Amino acid sequence: MEDLDTLLDRCRRGDPSAWEALVRRFEARIYGFALHYLKDREEARDVSQEIFVKMYQHLGGVRDARTYLPWMLRLARNCCIDRLRSRNARIDRPLAAEGRVAERACREASPEETLLSDARRSLFYRALATLNAANRQIVLLKDIRELTLSDISTRLGLPLGTVKSRSNRARLELARAVRTLDAAPGGAP
């Protein structure tokens, strides 16, 4: 196993295989950390991806391996806290008037619609988990966070054409995974 200083140096020089090795080295730790904070597997997966994107963006600011782990864990903690705040803000937001409560009740989905929606969402996230890290990252940024291809290109430091082709490949891989899981026993209804 390559020492962390060498791996970080290769990552800063733009070596994609070094970045992949760094992600593999820490992905279980980051996911476990996020799961501990969020208590939700899907959110922990999403936040883990966000953490790695931020790590990649700010990798140049890390001096050496001695400071990397504390920095990485602080970044992970901050991302988890941000997600918890966002979740709480959505839950705690009061409704303005009683009329809006009635209006909202009329628009709420039936139990059957909710069940079907939950099953589809679960199938999507199970399929997403089967994608390789690069494709999963593109799908999360484009389809979950709804960033433009140009924004994704800037965030990842990749040419726009590369992001477009990866996005297309990621969607094809996701579609195949959804079909495979859906056809399997216990797939979506």
C-alpha positions, 0 to 999 in steps of 0.5 A, spaced: 500 500 500 502 506 497 504 511 503 499 517 504 504 523 502 506 520 496 498 518 494 496 525 496 502 528 492 500 524 486 493 526 487 495 534 487 498 533 480 492 530 477 493 523 477 486 519 476 488 513 479 491 516 485 485 519 486 481 513 485 486 509 490 485 515 495 477 514 495 478 507 496 482 507 502 477 512 505 470 511 502 468 506 508 471 510 513 467 516 510 461 512 509 461 510 516 462 517 519 456 520 515 452 514 517 453 515 524 451 522 524 445 522 519 442 515 521 440 514 514 443 509 509 441 513 503 443 520 506 450 517 508 451 515 501 449 522 498 453 526 503 459 521 502 459 523 495 459 530 497 465 529 502 469 526 496 467 532 491 469 537 496 475 533 498 477 533 491 476 541 490 480 543 496 486 537 496 491 543 494 490 546 501 492 539 505 500 540 506 501 533 508 499 526 510 499 528 518 494 533 517 490 530 512 486 525 516 484 531 521 482 535 515 478 530 512 474 528 518 473 535 519 470 536 512 466 530 513 463 532 520 461 539 517 458 536 511 454 532 515 452 537 520 450 542 514 445 536 511 442 535 518 441 543 518 438 542 512 433 536 514 431 540 520 430 546 516 425 542 512 421 539 517 421 545 522 418 550 517 412 552 519 406 553 515 403 560 514 396 559 515 390 554 516 388 554 509 395 552 507 394 546 511 388 544 508 391 545 501 397 541 502 392 535 505 389 535 498 395 535 494 398 529 498 399 523 495 395 517 497 398 511 501 398 507 494 402 513 491 407 514 496 408 506 497 410 506 489 414 512 490 418 510 495 419 503 492 421 507 486 426 511 490 429 505 493 430 502 486 433 508 484 438 508 490 440 501 490 441 502 482 446 508 484 450 504 489 452 499 484 455 504 479 462 505 479 465 512 483 465 516 477 459 515 474 455 515 481 458 522 482 456 524 475 449 522 477 449 525 484 451 532 481 447 532 475 440 529 477 440 529 484 443 536 486 441 538 479 447 542 477 449 544 470 454 540 466 458 546 466 458 547 473 460 539 474 465 541 469 468 546 473 467 543 480 471 536 478 476 540 474 474 536 467 473 538 460 466 539 458 466 534 453 468 529 458 463 531 463 458 530 457 460 523 455 461 521 462 454 523 464 451 519 458 455 513 460 453 514 467 445 514 465 446 508 461 449 504 466 444 506 471 438 504 466 441 498 466 442 497 473 435 499 474 432 494 469 437 488 472 434 490 479 427 491 477 427 484 474 430 481 480 425 478 485 424 483 490 425 489 485 420 495 485 412 493 484 
